Amino acid sequence: MSIRKFLIFVTMVLFVAAIALSVMSEIKKQQVQEEYTPSVQTVTITAVGDCTLATDINASWDEGFVAYADQEEDDYSYFLRNVAPIFAEDDITIVNFEGTLSNQGEREDKTYAFRGKPEYVQVLTSSSVEAANLANNHSADYGDVSHSDTIKYLNEVGISNFAGTNTTIRDVNGISVGLVGINALEETEAEKLERAIGSVKELGAQLIIVSIHWGIEKETSPTNEQIELAHKAVDLGADLVIGTHPHVLQGIEKYNGRYIAYSLGNFCFGGNSNPADKDTVIYRQVFTFIEGTMQEDDNMVLIPATISGYDEYNNYQPAIATGERKIEIQNKLLDYSMQFGIQSLNFR
C-alpha cells in the first residue's frame, strides 16, 4: 500500500471514529436527560380565623361553648367535624387561637376573657390542626401562667405555636416553613415584625407565613395601618399574610405577587353565643417548589363557610356554606376585595 493510500485509510478511520464518538456522546446525553427529573415539592396551607375554645365566666353557660363540650361527653371532634376532611387534605392547618388552655391564673380585668380546659386541645388534634397563632389580645386572659400553659399543652400534642419573636419553623415535604405571629393591636408588638421575619429567614425558611392580629372590630374594610403593615410584611419576605381580629370578613389583596387576607373573621368561636355575622371563609393555598425554589404560580382557593350550622344561634360547629348562602359570601368577599383591584376570586 502506498503512503498516500495509507494516509487516506487512516483519515477515513479517524473520521468514522469521530462520528461514532459523537453519536455515542449524544445518546449518553439524552439518557442522562431522560433519567434526570427535577425535584418538585408542594406545601398546602389552610388558614381559618378566630378559634375561642371557652366561655366567658360572665356569659350564659347554658348556651356557651362549655355547655356544648359537656353535652358531647368529651367527644371534642364535634366542633370541627364538618371541616375536618378539608383540614386533612392539607399539609398545615393554621388557626388563630384566641384564648387560653389552663386550669390556673386569675381573670384579667377586661370585658371578655377566655380560659378553656386543657383537654380542649383535642378539638384541634381531632381535626388535623397543626399550627396556632397566639399573637392576639386574648393569649394571656388569665395571666402569664395561662399563656405558658397554653404553649405547654399545644407543644405536648405537636401543634406549632408562635407569637412575636417566638417564631417557629416546620418542615413540610422537605420545605422549611416559617410561621410568624404579630399582635399589631399593641404598638410594641407590631414593631417586632421585621425581627420576627428575619429570625425565620436566618433559620432557613423557604416559605414564610405571617399571621397578624389587627384592625377594628366589625369593620369590613382594613385600616390604612393594616394595609401599610401588610405591605411591609410582604416587602420583608412574607409569602402569605393572614389577618384576624375584626370578627368579620375583610377583602383579599394581591401585592407584589403575594396574597393578603385582611380578615378571615371568626371560625370556631366560643366568644359569642349568637354573633350577628356568622359568615367566614377557609383560605387554601398550594405553594410549589422546584429544586427548592418557590414558583410564581397562583394556586389559591377560598371555601365559603359559616361559623355555625344554624342562623339563629351559635352551635360552635363551623359548616361549609352551600346554595344561596355560599353565593352571598362569595359576593360579599369579592365586593370587599374590589378596592384592591381584585376582579375575581377562586372559590370552591
Solvent accessible surface area in square Angstrom, and as a share of the most:
residue,aa,sasa,rsa
1,M,173,0.77
2,S,59,0.38
3,I,138,0.70
4,R,173,0.63
5,K,129,0.55
6,F,107,0.45
7,L,103,0.51
8,I,79,0.40
9,F,113,0.47
10,V,52,0.30
11,T,86,0.50
12,M,119,0.53
13,V,73,0.42
14,L,114,0.57
15,F,132,0.55
16,V,94,0.54
17,A,43,0.34
18,A,56,0.44
19,I,83,0.42
20,A,46,0.36
21,L,120,0.59
22,S,70,0.45
23,V,77,0.44
24,M,123,0.55
25,S,64,0.42
26,E,82,0.37
27,I,86,0.44
28,K,137,0.58
29,K,107,0.45
30,Q,87,0.39
31,Q,94,0.42
32,V,85,0.49
33,Q,119,0.53
34,E,138,0.62
35,E,142,0.64
36,Y,131,0.50
37,T,107,0.62
38,P,61,0.38
39,S,46,0.29
40,V,88,0.51
41,Q,45,0.20
42,T,58,0.34
43,V,0,0.00
44,T,20,0.11
45,I,0,0.00
46,T,0,0.00
47,A,1,0.00
48,V,2,0.01
49,G,0,0.00
50,D,0,0.00
51,C,1,0.00
52,T,0,0.00
53,L,3,0.01
54,A,1,0.01
55,T,8,0.05
56,D,7,0.03
57,I,92,0.47
58,N,115,0.59
59,A,49,0.38
60,S,63,0.41
61,W,114,0.40
62,D,129,0.67
63,E,100,0.45
64,G,3,0.03
65,F,0,0.00
66,V,17,0.09
67,A,27,0.21
68,Y,38,0.14
69,A,2,0.01
70,D,79,0.41
71,Q,127,0.56
72,E,41,0.18
73,E,148,0.66
74,D,97,0.50
75,D,63,0.33
76,Y,12,0.05
77,S,34,0.22
78,Y,22,0.08
79,F,0,0.00
80,L,1,0.00
81,R,112,0.41
82,N,63,0.33
83,V,0,0.00
84,A,23,0.18
85,P,86,0.54
86,I,15,0.08
87,F,0,0.00
88,A,69,0.54
89,E,97,0.43
90,D,17,0.09
91,D,47,0.24
92,I,0,0.00
93,T,0,0.00
94,I,4,0.02
95,V,2,0.01
96,N,2,0.01
97,F,1,0.00
98,E,2,0.01
99,G,2,0.02
100,T,3,0.01
101,L,0,0.00
102,S,3,0.02
103,N,111,0.57
104,Q,92,0.41
105,G,29,0.28
106,E,145,0.65
107,R,61,0.22
108,E,77,0.34
109,D,155,0.80
110,K,66,0.28
111,T,103,0.60
112,Y,122,0.47
113,A,1,0.01
114,F,6,0.03
115,R,84,0.31
116,G,2,0.02
117,K,83,0.35
118,P,14,0.09
119,E,71,0.32
120,Y,2,0.01
121,V,11,0.07
122,Q,82,0.37
123,V,0,0.00
124,L,0,0.00
125,T,59,0.34
126,S,55,0.36
127,S,3,0.02
128,S,36,0.24
129,V,6,0.03
130,E,31,0.14
131,A,0,0.00
132,A,0,0.00
133,N,0,0.00
134,L,4,0.02
135,A,5,0.04
136,N,6,0.03
137,N,51,0.26
138,H,19,0.08
139,S,18,0.11
140,A,35,0.27
141,D,0,0.00
142,Y,9,0.03
143,G,18,0.17
144,D,122,0.63
145,V,55,0.32
146,S,0,0.00
147,H,47,0.21
148,S,59,0.38
149,D,12,0.06
150,T,2,0.01
151,I,51,0.26
152,K,102,0.43
153,Y,46,0.17
154,L,0,0.00
155,N,87,0.45
156,E,116,0.52
157,V,65,0.37
158,G,47,0.45
159,I,5,0.02
160,S,18,0.11
161,N,22,0.11
162,F,4,0.02
163,A,20,0.16
164,G,4,0.04
165,T,51,0.30
166,N,108,0.55
167,T,29,0.17
168,T,28,0.16
169,I,54,0.27
170,R,64,0.23
171,D,104,0.54
172,V,11,0.06
173,N,82,0.42
174,G,54,0.52
175,I,2,0.01
176,S,27,0.17
177,V,0,0.00
178,G,0,0.00
179,L,0,0.00
180,V,0,0.00
181,G,0,0.00
182,I,0,0.00
183,N,10,0.05
184,A,24,0.19
185,L,71,0.35
186,E,90,0.40
187,E,129,0.58
188,T,93,0.54
189,E,40,0.18
190,A,19,0.15
191,E,119,0.53
192,K,52,0.22
193,L,0,0.00
194,E,100,0.45
195,R,152,0.56
196,A,0,0.00
197,I,2,0.01
198,G,25,0.24
199,S,32,0.20
200,V,0,0.00
201,K,102,0.43
202,E,152,0.68
203,L,119,0.59
204,G,41,0.40
205,A,18,0.14
206,Q,67,0.30
207,L,0,0.00
208,I,7,0.04
209,I,2,0.01
210,V,0,0.00
211,S,3,0.02
212,I,0,0.00
213,H,0,0.00
214,W,5,0.02
215,G,18,0.18
216,I,97,0.49
217,E,81,0.36
218,K,142,0.60
219,E,83,0.37
220,T,44,0.26
221,S,57,0.37
222,P,12,0.08
223,T,32,0.19
224,N,108,0.55
225,E,122,0.55
226,Q,4,0.02
227,I,40,0.20
228,E,117,0.53
229,L,28,0.14
230,A,0,0.00
231,H,43,0.19
232,K,89,0.38
233,A,0,0.00
234,V,13,0.07
235,D,89,0.46
236,L,39,0.20
237,G,25,0.24
238,A,1,0.01
239,D,13,0.07
240,L,0,0.00
241,V,0,0.00
242,I,4,0.02
243,G,0,0.00
244,T,1,0.00
245,H,14,0.06
246,P,0,0.00
247,H,26,0.12
248,V,8,0.05
249,L,3,0.01
250,Q,0,0.00
251,G,0,0.00
252,I,2,0.01
253,E,18,0.08
254,K,80,0.34
255,Y,47,0.18
256,N,109,0.56
257,G,38,0.36
258,R,48,0.18
259,Y,18,0.07
260,I,0,0.00
261,A,0,0.00
262,Y,0,0.00
263,S,1,0.01
264,L,1,0.01
265,G,1,0.01
266,N,4,0.02
267,F,1,0.00
268,C,1,0.00
269,F,17,0.07
270,G,5,0.05
271,G,19,0.18
272,N,69,0.35
273,S,37,0.24
274,N,78,0.40
275,P,9,0.06
276,A,115,0.89
277,D,41,0.21
278,K,14,0.06
279,D,16,0.08
280,T,0,0.00
281,V,1,0.00
282,I,0,0.00
283,Y,0,0.00
284,R,16,0.06
285,Q,13,0.06
286,V,32,0.18
287,F,6,0.03
288,T,28,0.16
289,F,1,0.00
290,I,65,0.33
291,E,97,0.44
292,G,29,0.28
293,T,87,0.50
294,M,34,0.15
295,Q,59,0.26
296,E,134,0.60
297,D,66,0.34
298,D,84,0.44
299,N,74,0.38
300,M,7,0.03
301,V,24,0.14
302,L,0,0.00
303,I,3,0.01
304,P,1,0.01
305,A,0,0.00
306,T,11,0.07
307,I,1,0.00
308,S,3,0.02
309,G,43,0.42
310,Y,106,0.40
311,D,89,0.46
312,E,124,0.55
313,Y,90,0.34
314,N,2,0.01
315,N,10,0.05
316,Y,1,0.00
317,Q,24,0.11
318,P,0,0.00
319,A,22,0.17
320,I,60,0.30
321,A,5,0.04
322,T,99,0.58
323,G,52,0.50
324,E,138,0.62
325,R,63,0.23
326,K,55,0.23
327,I,94,0.48
328,E,100,0.45
329,I,0,0.00
330,Q,37,0.16
331,N,88,0.45
332,K,51,0.22
333,L,1,0.00
334,L,40,0.20
335,D,90,0.46
336,Y,43,0.17
337,S,0,0.00
338,M,95,0.43
339,Q,101,0.45
340,F,38,0.16
341,G,53,0.51
342,I,23,0.12
343,Q,139,0.62
344,S,85,0.55
345,L,26,0.13
346,N,86,0.44
347,F,45,0.19
348,R,113,0.41
